[in-house]
Amino acid sequence: MVQFSWVNQEDSSKETTMSDYWYEVLSVLHLLAMLSLSQANLLLLPKVPPDGSVLKVAAECRKASIDVFLRAAGYLEFAVQHVLPQFPFELRKDLPLDLTQEVLQALSLQALGQGVNVQLGMAIDSLKATLAVKRRLACEMVTYLGQAHESIMDLPLANRWGEKHKLFIDWKYIEAKAVAYYFHGLILNEGNTEKSSEMAAAALQTAHKLVSESKKACESFHMMPPISRSPPLWDTSMCLAEKIPRDIASKVFIKQHFNNQHKIMQAAPVLPDFVLSLKPDEYRLPPVDPSWNNNVQAS
């Protein structure tokens, strides 16, 4: 199992045929997006250092993976905005679930969220990145993956690939919220007021709870056939598994609030809402080949 992307695949035992050239275009765009996500996976697989030190992914590979995620999102965005509208309603009803608008949108948002995840990992590794930068990236990741979660959760993806894809997005969405609340809590604690201290404690308490939920979501994902396993921890995954629990356990002010439950806010503070920085790459269909029927036109 690779680190970041899970590619939803249609049940191979079923075949779909449709005599419409837009269906061919849609299928090719979906294939290009899936190949791009696979390429991003390969770029993000950590290499084992000769000295046995902490696993790392080269900075150039991480930067390259962001470009690949944006390219994948561009293929899917074009499919949703320019190809699906070409289908008559009766044909859209017959599309396989992998090619429906909801799944394509979820995959596009997932790719953007994972691009931000890579940016966040680089920020966590950087001594120059401030808490504010890390919180902004984490909150952006929550927004992207939250929208992907909304797009796909209610779909009847009955085959095992579809269900595993749902569990993947659910897992990564919970992880994103845990990291966002962690950095949000650290910033709130800098307020040096009783109110900000209470809000910080509530945010970090929420992060702690979400870390536990993410572990369960991770297990559910890996146990869903085809059974998979997590790769070695690094970047945001290591932050989630090691840094957050350790730092929260060491915060004296959180322990004080935990021992005085009436001081802890009943609800976690609202995460800040930031303008999303990553956008899908713009994609355009190539010029129409003269051998095509004269009725075929580029979008």
VOBA-1610 file (N, C-alpha, C; in pm, whole numbers, padded with zeros to 5 digits, always signed):
BEGIN
Met+00085-00119+00000Met+00000+00000+00000Met+00088+00124+00000Val+00059+00218-00086Val+00142+00337-00097Val+00096+00442+00003Gln+00173+00549+00014Gln+00154+00645+00122Gln+00030+00732+00107Phe+00004+00785-00011Phe-00092+00893-00018Phe-00221+00861-00093Ser-00213+00818-00215Ser-00334+00809-00296Ser-00394+00670-00294Trp-00526+00665-00283Trp-00595+00539-00307Trp-00679+00559-00431Val-00660+00474-00529Val-00730+00486-00657Val-00850+00394-00657Asn-00967+00451-00673Asn-01090+00372-00681Asn-01095+00305-00817Gln-01127+00176-00820Gln-01131+00102-00945Gln-01263+00029-00959Glu-01314+00028-01078Glu-01439-00042-01104Glu-01417-00193-01095Asp-01518-00263-01048Asp-01511-00408-01039Asp-01477-00466-01177Ser-01365-00538-01183Ser-01317-00587-01313Ser-01408-00693-01373Ser-01502-00746-01292Ser-01591-00849-01345Ser-01705-00790-01427Lys-01716-00657-01425Lys-01823-00592-01498Lys-01766-00509-01613Glu-01837-00508-01723Glu-01793-00429-01837Glu-01905-00331-01874Thr-01862-00215-01920Thr-01958-00113-01964Thr-01930-00079-02109Thr-02032-00081-02188Thr-02018-00041-02328Thr-02115+00072-02354Met-02069+00168-02432Met-02152+00284-02462Met-02107+00341-02596Ser-02197+00349-02691Ser-02161+00397-02824Ser-02170+00549-02829Asp-02077+00612-02760Asp-02072+00758-02758Asp-01926+00798-02744Tyr-01878+00885-02835Tyr-01736+00917-02831Tyr-01699+00998-02707Trp-01797+01068-02646Trp-01766+01140-02523Trp-01736+01043-02409Tyr-01793+00924-02417Tyr-01762+00822-02317Tyr-01616+00780-02329Glu-01567+00772-02454Glu-01426+00739-02474Glu-01337+00849-02418Val-01375+00974-02443Val-01297+01087-02391Val-01295+01083-02238Leu-01412+01060-02178Leu-01423+01055-02033Leu-01337+00942-01976Ser-01340+00827-02040Ser-01261+00713-01993Ser-01111+00741-02000Val-01069+00808-02108Val-00926+00839-02122Val-00882+00940-02016Leu-00965+01042-01990Leu-00930+01140-01887Leu-00921+01074-01750His-01013+00983-01722His-01010+00911-01595His-00882+00827-01586Leu-00846+00761-01695Leu-00724+00681-01698Leu-00601+00769-01675Leu-00595+00885-01740Leu-00481+00976-01723Leu-00470+01020-01578Ala-00584+01047-01515Ala-00582+01089-01374Ala-00532+00977-01285Met-00578+00853-01310Met-00534+00740-01228Met-00384+00714-01245Leu-00336+00726-01367Leu-00192+00708-01390Leu-00112+00817-01320Ser-00166+00938-01317Ser-00098+01048-01248Ser-00091+01023-01098Leu-00202+00975-01040Leu-00201+00944-00897Leu-00101+00832-00865Ser-00093+00735-00953Ser+00006+00628-00934Ser+00148+00682-00943Gln+00170+00776-01035Gln+00302+00837-01047Gln+00337+00915-00920Ala+00238+00988-00865Ala+00262+01060-00740Ala+00298+00965-00627Asn+00231+00850-00624Asn+00264+00749-00523Asn+00410+00707-00531Leu+00455+00680-00651Leu+00593+00634-00668Leu+00692+00742-00623Leu+00660+00867-00652Leu+00748+00977-00612Leu+00756+00990-00460Leu+00648+00951-00391Leu+00640+00974-00247Leu+00676+00852-00163Leu+00714+00745-00227Leu+00759+00629-00149Leu+00895+00659-00087Pro+00904+00656+00047Pro+01032+00690+00111Pro+01138+00585+00082Lys+01259+00632+00061Lys+01373+00542+00037Lys+01441+00510+00170Val+01486+00387+00184Val+01555+00345+00306Val+01700+00395+00299Pro+01739+00485+00392Pro+01877+00537+00391Pro+01977+00426+00423Pro+02097+00433+00365Pro+02200+00331+00391Pro+02238+00320+00538Asp+02230+00434+00611Asp+02271+00433+00752Asp+02158+00394+00846Gly+02040+00363+00789Gly+01928+00322+00873Gly+01862+00435+00949Ser+01886+00559+00910Ser+01829+00675+00978Ser+01681+00691+00940Val+01620+00801+00986Val+01477+00826+00961Val+01450+00833+00812Leu+01341+00770+00771Leu+01304+00770+00630Leu+01269+00909+00581Lys+01313+00940+00462Lys+01283+01070+00403Lys+01251+01051+00255Val+01177+01147+00202Val+01154+01154+00059Val+01225+01279+00010Ala+01302+01268-00095Ala+01381+01381-00144Ala+01291+01500-00175Ala+01342+01620-00147Ala+01263+01742-00167Ala+01217+01755-00311Glu+01304+01719-00406Glu+01266+01733-00546Glu+01153+01637-00582Cys+01150+01519-00518Cys+01041+01425-00543Cys+00910+01477-00485Arg+00917+01538-00369Arg+00795+01592-00309Arg+00739+01707-00391Lys+00827+01795-00436Lys+00782+01906-00519Lys+00723+01855-00650Ala+00788+01756-00708Ala+00738+01699-00833Ala+00602+01633-00813Ser+00582+01570-00697Ser+00454+01504-00672Ser+00339+01604-00665Ile+00365+01723-00613Ile+00259+01825-00608Ile+00213+01860-00748Asp+00308+01877-00840Asp+00273+01906-00980Asp+00189+01793-01040Val+00223+01670-01004Val+00149+01555-01058Val+00007+01551-01000Phe-00007+01580-00871Phe-00141+01586-00812Phe-00226+01693-00880Leu-00168+01808-00908Leu-00243+01915-00974Leu-00280+01875-01116Arg-00193+01800-01183Arg-00226+01753-01317Arg-00341+01655-01313Ala-00339+01563-01216Ala-00449+01468-01201Ala-00580+01541-01175Ala-00576+01640-01086Ala-00696+01717-01056Ala-00745+01791-01180Gly-00652+01835-01264Gly-00691+01905-01387Gly-00765+01816-01484Tyr-00718+01693-01502Tyr-00790+01598-01588Tyr-00933+01578-01537Leu-00947+01558-01405Leu-01078+01529-01348Leu-01169+01651-01351Glu-01112+01768-01327Glu-01192+01891-01331Glu-01246+01915-01472Phe-01161+01892-01570Phe-01205+01909-01709Phe-01316+01810-01742Ala-01302+01688-01694Ala-01403+01585-01720Ala-01538+01628-01663Val-01536+01685-01541Val-01661+01725-01476Val-01722+01847-01543Gln-01638+01945-01574Gln-01688+02073-01624Gln-01721+02072-01774His-01647+01992-01852His-01660+02004-01997His-01702+01876-02070Val-01682+01760-02008Val-01715+01636-02077Val-01850+01581-02031Leu-01871+01570-01902Leu-01999+01519-01852Leu-02119+01597-01905Pro-02113+01730-01917Pro-02228+01803-01972Pro-02264+01765-02115Gln-02173+01699-02186Gln-02201+01659-02324Gln-02291+01535-02331Phe-02308+01466-02218Phe-02388+01343-02217Phe-02536+01376-02200Pro-02621+01318-02281Pro-02765+01326-02255Pro-02797+01263-02119Phe-02905+01308-02059Phe-02938+01262-01924Phe-02950+01110-01918Glu-03011+01049-02018Glu-03032+00904-02014Glu-02899+00829-02020Leu-02797+00886-02087Leu-02667+00820-02091Leu-02592+00840-01959Arg-02607+00956-01897Arg-02539+00982-01770Arg-02584+00884-01663Lys-02709+00843-01671Lys-02761+00746-01574Lys-02694+00610-01589Asp-02643+00581-01709Asp-02584+00450-01735Asp-02433+00446-01714Leu-02373+00560-01677Leu-02229+00562-01655Leu-02191+00476-01535Pro-02077+00407-01543Pro-02030+00335-01424Pro-02001+00433-01311Leu-02011+00388-01189Leu-01997+00478-01075Leu-01863+00551-01073Asp-01757+00486-01122Asp-01626+00550-01123Asp-01623+00675-01211Leu-01717+00686-01302Leu-01717+00798-01395Leu-01831+00896-01368Thr-01897+00883-01255Thr-02002+00977-01220Thr-01941+01107-01169Gln-02020+01211-01172Gln-01970+01342-01131Gln-01920+01341-00987Glu-01993+01275-00897Glu-01955+01276-00756Glu-01819+01211-00732Val-01795+01098-00798Val-01667+01029-00778Val-01553+01107-00842Leu-01575+01161-00960Leu-01470+01239-01025Leu-01436+01362-00943Gln-01538+01429-00888Gln-01512+01544-00803Gln-01436+01504-00677Ala-01476+01392-00617Ala-01407+01346-00497Ala-01260+01317-00525Leu-01232+01254-00637Leu-01093+01225-00672Leu-01013+01352-00697Ser-01074+01450-00763Ser-01006+01577-00789Ser-00974+01648-00658Leu-01071+01654-00567Leu-01049+01718-00437Leu-00948+01640-00354Gln-00953+01509-00363Gln-00856+01425-00293Gln-00715+01457-00341Ala-00698+01470-00472Ala-00565+01501-00527Ala-00516+01637-00476Leu-00604+01735-00471Leu-00566+01868-00421Leu-00531+01859-00272Gly-00611+01786-00196Gly-00583+01772-00054Gly-00451+01703-00028Gln-00419+01605-00110Gln-00293+01535-00092Gln-00174+01620-00138Gly-00198+01708-00234Gly-00093+01804-00270Gly-00062+01896-00154Val-00166+01943-00083Val-00144+02026+00035Val-00077+01945+00145Asn-00112+01818+00155Asn-00049+01731+00255Asn+00102+01726+00234Val+00145+01720+00111Val+00289+01720+00082Val+00350+01855+00122Gln+00280+01964+00090Gln+00329+02096+00130Gln+00342+02105+00283Leu+00243+02053+00353Leu+00247+02055+00499Leu+00364+01974+00551Gly+00389+01858+00492Gly+00503+01777+00534Gly+00634+01851+00517Met+00646+01926+00408Met+00768+02004+00386Met+00778+02116+00488Ala+00662+02176+00523Ala+00663+02283+00624Ala+00701+02229+00761Ile+00652+02109+00795Ile+00686+02048+00923Ile+00836+02022+00932Asp+00897+01986+00821Asp+01041+01959+00818Asp+01125+02087+00818Ser+01064+02199+00783Ser+01138+02324+00769Ser+01147+02400+00901Leu+01265+02447+00936Leu+01283+02527+01057Leu+01229+02669+01039Lys+01209+02710+00914Lys+01164+02846+00887Lys+01011+02859+00885Ala+00941+02749+00866Ala+00795+02755+00856Ala+00734+02784+00993Thr+00649+02884+01000Thr+00586+02922+01126Thr+00466+02835+01157Leu+00418+02842+01281Leu+00297+02770+01319Leu+00179+02816+01235Ala+00176+02946+01203Ala+00065+03000+01124Ala+00061+02937+00985Val+00177+02918+00925Val+00184+02855+00793Val+00138+02710+00801Lys+00183+02639+00904Lys+00145+02498+00918Lys-00005+02486+00944Arg-00060+02575+01026Arg-00204+02571+01052Arg-00283+02599+00926Arg-00240+02698+00848Arg-00312+02732+00725Arg-00314+02613+00630Leu-00200+02547+00612Leu-00195+02432+00523Leu-00283+02318+00575Ala-00278+02294+00706Ala-00360+02188+00763Ala-00509+02217+00745Cys-00548+02342+00763Cys-00689+02379+00747Cys-00733+02369+00601Glu-00645+02404+00509Glu-00676+02387+00368Glu-00698+02239+00335Met-00614+02154+00392Met-00628+02011+00369Met-00762+01960+00422Val-00806+02013+00537Val-00936+01976+00592Val-01047+02014+00495Thr-01038+02132+00437Thr-01142+02177+00343Thr-01149+02088+00220Tyr-01034+02062+00158Tyr-01033+01978+00037Tyr-01088+01838+00067Leu-01036+01774+00171Leu-01076+01637+00201Leu-01218+01631+00257Gly-01261+01738+00324Gly-01399+01743+00371Gly-01496+01748+00255Gln-01463+01825+00153Gln-01549+01832+00033Gln-01548+01699-00041Ala-01431+01634-00047Ala-01424+01501-00110Ala-01509+01402-00032His-01504+01412+00099His-01582+01324+00187His-01732+01342+00159Glu-01776+01466+00148Glu-01918+01494+00120Glu-01960+01440-00016Ser-01869+01446-00113Ser-01904+01404-00250Ser-01928+01255-00262Ile-01856+01176-00182Ile-01854+01032-00207Ile-01923+00947-00101Met-01944+01003+00019Met-01989+00919+00130Met-02126+00856+00109Asp-02216+00924+00039Asp-02353+00873+00024Asp-02374+00791-00104Leu-02267+00770-00180Leu-02281+00694-00303Leu-02288+00544-00274Pro-02366+00469-00352Pro-02378+00324-00330Pro-02264+00247-00395Leu-02142+00272-00347Leu-02025+00204-00402Leu-02013+00068-00335Ala-02084-00029-00390Ala-02098-00159-00324Ala-01977-00249-00344Asn-01900-00228-00452Asn-01787-00319-00472Asn-01674-00285-00376Arg-01581-00377-00359Arg-01479-00361-00256Arg-01386-00243-00284Trp-01360-00213-00411Trp-01274-00099-00442Trp-01341+00031-00399Gly-01470+00043-00428Gly-01541+00164-00391Gly-01547+00184-00241Glu-01576+00077-00167Glu-01582+00088-00022Glu-01445+00122+00036Lys-01341+00066-00021Lys-01206+00096+00029Lys-01169+00241+00000His-01214+00292-00114His-01189+00433-00146His-01259+00523-00046Lys-01383+00490-00010Lys-01455+00567+00091Lys-01378+00570+00223Leu-01331+00452+00264Leu-01259+00443+00390Leu-01128+00521+00386Phe-01064+00525+00269Phe-00940+00602+00256Phe-00965+00751+00278Ile-01067+00804+00211Ile-01098+00946+00225Ile-01139+00977+00369Asp-01217+00889+00430Asp-01259+00908+00569Asp-01137+00913+00661Trp-01044+00822+00641Trp-00922+00816+00722Trp-00840+00944+00706Lys-00815+00987+00583Lys-00732+01104+00560Lys-00801+01233+00605Tyr-00932+01236+00598Tyr-01007+01353+00646Tyr-00992+01367+00798Ile-01002+01256+00870Ile-00985+01260+01015Ile-00843+01300+01050Glu-00746+01247+00979Glu-00606+01284+01002Glu-00585+01434+00984Ala-00642+01488+00876Ala-00626+01631+00847Ala-00683+01715+00961Lys-00800+01677+01012Lys-00861+01753+01121Lys-00776+01744+01247Ala-00717+01628+01273Ala-00632+01615+01391Ala-00513+01710+01385Val-00447+01714+01271Val-00331+01802+01256Val-00372+01948+01262Ala-00485+01982+01201Ala-00532+02121+01201Ala-00564+02168+01343Tyr-00633+02086+01420Tyr-00665+02125+01558Tyr-00540+02134+01644Tyr-00442+02050+01615Tyr-00316+02055+01690Tyr-00248+02189+01671Phe-00226+02229+01546Phe-00159+02357+01522Phe-00246+02475+01566His-00377+02463+01550His-00468+02569+01594His-00457+02585+01746Gly-00451+02473+01818Gly-00438+02480+01963Gly-00308+02544+02008Leu-00199+02513+01939Leu-00070+02574+01975Leu-00074+02725+01955Ile-00138+02770+01848Ile-00147+02915+01824Ile-00238+02982+01926Leu-00351+02919+01958Leu-00442+02976+02058Leu-00372+02988+02193Asn-00285+02895+02225Asn-00216+02899+02354Asn-00120+03015+02364Glu-00087+03077+02252Glu+00002+03193+02255Glu-00071+03320+02295Gly-00204+03311+02310Gly-00283+03429+02344Gly-00261+03480+02485Asn-00213+03394+02576Asn-00181+03435+02713Asn-00300+03492+02789Thr-00420+03445+02760Thr-00538+03482+02837Thr-00607+03354+02882Glu-00691+03367+02983Glu-00762+03249+03032Glu-00853+03192+02924Lys-00919+03282+02848Lys-01008+03237+02742Lys-00933+03163+02633Ser-00820+03221+02590Ser-00743+03156+02484Ser-00684+03024+02533Ser-00650+03019+02661Ser-00597+02894+02718Ser-00704+02785+02718Glu-00828+02823+02750Glu-00938+02727+02748Glu-00964+02678+02606Met-00962+02771+02510Met-00984+02734+02371Met-00871+02645+02320Ala-00747+02677+02362Ala-00633+02594+02321Ala-00647+02453+02377Ala-00688+02443+02503Ala-00705+02312+02564Ala-00812+02232+02491Ala-00923+02299+02453Ala-01030+02231+02381Ala-00983+02184+02244Ala-00906+02269+02174Ala-00856+02233+02041Ala-00761+02114+02049Leu-00670+02117+02147Leu-00573+02009+02159Leu-00638+01881+02211Gln-00739+01897+02295Gln-00814+01779+02338Gln-00884+01714+02219Thr-00938+01798+02129Thr-01002+01747+02008Thr-00900+01677+01919Ala-00781+01737+01906Ala-00675+01675+01825Ala-00639+01539+01882His-00630+01531+02013His-00596+01403+02079His-00702+01297+02049Lys-00828+01336+02057Lys-00937+01243+02028Lys-00934+01198+01883Leu-00907+01294+01791Leu-00905+01262+01648Leu-00788+01170+01611Val-00678+01182+01685Val-00565+01090+01661Val-00610+00946+01685Ser-00685+00926+01793Ser-00736+00791+01822Ser-00834+00745+01715Glu-00921+00836+01670Glu-01017+00802+01566Glu-00946+00769+01435Ser-00839+00842+01406Ser-00767+00818+01280Ser-00701+00680+01280Lys-00656+00635+01397Lys-00597+00501+01405Lys-00701+00395+01373Lys-00822+00414+01424Lys-00929+00319+01396Lys-00968+00323+01248Ala-00974+00446+01192Ala-01007+00460+01050Ala-00900+00397+00963Cys-00774+00411+01004Cys-00662+00349+00931Cys-00676+00198+00932Glu-00707+00142+01049Glu-00724-00004+01060Glu-00840-00053+00974Ser-00950+00022+00975Ser-01066-00017+00895Ser-01031-00018+00746Phe-00956+00084+00703Phe-00915+00091+00563Phe-00829-00029+00524His-00729-00058+00605His-00636-00165+00570His-00699-00303+00578Met-00799-00319+00665Met-00864-00450+00678Met-00967-00475+00568Met-01015-00370+00503Met-01109-00388+00393Met-01038-00453+00275Pro-01090-00565+00222Pro-01026-00628+00106Pro-01021-00532-00013Pro-00912-00530-00090Pro-00790-00609-00071Pro-00709-00556+00048Ile-00671-00646+00139Ile-00602-00608+00262Ile-00470-00539+00228Ser-00440-00432+00300Ser-00320-00353+00274Ser-00251-00324+00407Arg-00141-00254+00402Arg-00070-00218+00523Arg-00008-00080+00506Ser+00014-00013+00619Ser+00071+00122+00614Ser+00220+00117+00583Pro+00269+00215+00509Pro+00413+00224+00485Pro+00482+00282+00608Pro+00613+00288+00610Pro+00684+00349+00724Pro+00639+00494+00744Leu+00638+00538+00870Leu+00591+00672+00903Leu+00693+00777+00863Trp+00642+00890+00813Trp+00724+01006+00786Trp+00630+01126+00767Asp+00686+01245+00773Asp+00612+01369+00753Asp+00488+01377+00841Thr+00372+01408+00781Thr+00252+01431+00861Thr+00209+01305+00936Ser+00233+01189+00879Ser+00196+01065+00948Ser+00276+01047+01076Met+00405+01080+01070Met+00488+01071+01190Met+00445+01176+01292Cys+00411+01296+01243Cys+00362+01402+01331Cys+00237+01355+01404Leu+00149+01289+01331Leu+00023+01241+01388Leu+00046+01131+01489Ala+00135+01038+01457Ala+00153+00920+01541Ala+00243+00946+01662Glu+00337+01040+01649Glu+00435+01058+01754Glu+00433+01197+01816Lys+00445+01300+01733Lys+00463+01435+01785Lys+00338+01486+01858Ile+00220+01470+01799Ile+00099+01524+01861Ile+00072+01460+01997Pro+00067+01327+02008Pro+00043+01268+02140Pro+00150+01308+02243Arg+00276+01312+02201Arg+00385+01347+02294Arg+00373+01492+02340Asp+00348+01583+02246Asp+00340+01724+02282Asp+00218+01753+02369Ile+00105+01692+02336Ile-00016+01716+02414Ile+00001+01662+02556Ala+00064+01546+02569Ala+00085+01487+02701Ala+00177+01573+02788Ser+00263+01653+02723Ser+00360+01734+02797Ser+00306+01871+02834Lys+00189+01910+02784Lys+00134+02043+02810Lys+00069+02045+02949Val+00130+02117+03040Val+00079+02123+03176Val-00059+02185+03180Phe-00079+02291+03099Phe-00208+02361+03105Phe-00323+02272+03058Ile-00294+02175+02967Ile-00400+02083+02923Ile-00435+01987+03038Lys-00333+01939+03108Lys-00360+01850+03221Lys-00444+01920+03325Gln-00415+02049+03347Gln-00493+02125+03444Gln-00639+02134+03402His-00661+02159+03273His-00797+02169+03223His-00865+02033+03224Phe-00788+01927+03193Phe-00845+01793+03196Phe-00893+01758+03338Asn-00820+01809+03439Asn-00857+01781+03578Asn-00970+01872+03627Asn-01003+01971+03549Asn-01114+02061+03581Asn-01208+02066+03461Gln-01287+01960+03447Gln-01366+01941+03325Gln-01459+02058+03299His-01505+02128+03403His-01599+02237+03379His-01533+02352+03306Lys-01399+02356+03305Lys-01330+02463+03236Lys-01308+02433+03087Ile-01323+02307+03048Ile-01302+02271+02909Ile-01427+02303+02828Met-01411+02368+02718Met-01525+02403+02634Met-01596+02276+02588Gln-01728+02284+02581Gln-01806+02168+02539Gln-01779+02131+02394Ala-01753+02231+02311Ala-01727+02207+02169Ala-01590+02261+02133Ala-01526+02197+02035Ala-01396+02246+01990Ala-01413+02380+01920Pro-01315+02469+01931Pro-01324+02596+01859Pro-01328+02574+01709Val-01393+02665+01640Val-01405+02654+01494Val-01269+02677+01430Leu-01233+02592+01336Leu-01107+02610+01264Leu-01117+02731+01172Pro-01008+02804+01154Pro-01011+02918+01063Pro-01039+02874+00920Asp-01099+02963+00844Asp-01132+02934+00704Asp-01037+03014+00616Phe-00955+02946+00539Phe-00855+03012+00455Phe-00891+02997+00307Val-00846+03093+00228Val-00860+03083+00083Val-00773+02968+00036Leu-00829+02879-00045Leu-00757+02761-00090Leu-00651+02801-00193Ser-00531+02750-00174Ser-00418+02794-00256Ser-00395+02708-00380Leu-00428+02580-00373Leu-00401+02492-00487Leu-00523+02484-00579Lys-00498+02492-00706Lys-00603+02479-00807Lys-00562+02373-00909Pro-00659+02303-00966Pro-00624+02205-01069Pro-00554+02271-01187Asp-00460+02200-01245Asp-00398+02250-01368Asp-00503+02263-01478Glu-00488+02366-01558Glu-00582+02382-01669Glu-00551+02278-01777Tyr-00654+02211-01822Tyr-00637+02111-01927Tyr-00729+02143-02043Arg-00679+02120-02163Arg-00759+02138-02284Arg-00741+02016-02373Leu-00848+01979-02439Leu-00838+01868-02533Leu-00747+01907-02649Pro-00672+01811-02701Pro-00590+01840-02820Pro-00678+01867-02940Pro-00624+01928-03044Pro-00705+01954-03164Pro-00766+01827-03221Val-00881+01840-03281Val-00951+01725-03339Val-00876+01674-03461Asp-00855+01545-03461Asp-00787+01484-03575Asp-00880+01488-03696Pro-00827+01520-03816Pro-00912+01527-03936Pro-00983+01396-03967Ser-00931+01285-03917Ser-00995+01157-03948Ser-01125+01136-03871Trp-01149+01218-03771Trp-01273+01205-03696Trp-01391+01250-03781Asn-01504+01205-03738Asn-01627+01249-03804Asn-01639+01401-03793Asn-01693+01464-03894Asn-01702+01609-03895Asn-01787+01663-03779Asn-01869+01579-03724Asn-01954+01624-03612Asn-01881+01629-03479Val-01762+01568-03475Val-01685+01567-03350Val-01612+01700-03338Gln-01629+01766-03229Gln-01565+01893-03207Gln-01498+01893-03071Ala-01390+01970-03060Ala-01324+01981-02932Ala-01406+02067-02839Ser-01396+02037-02712Ser-01473+02113-02614Ser-01418+02256-02606
//
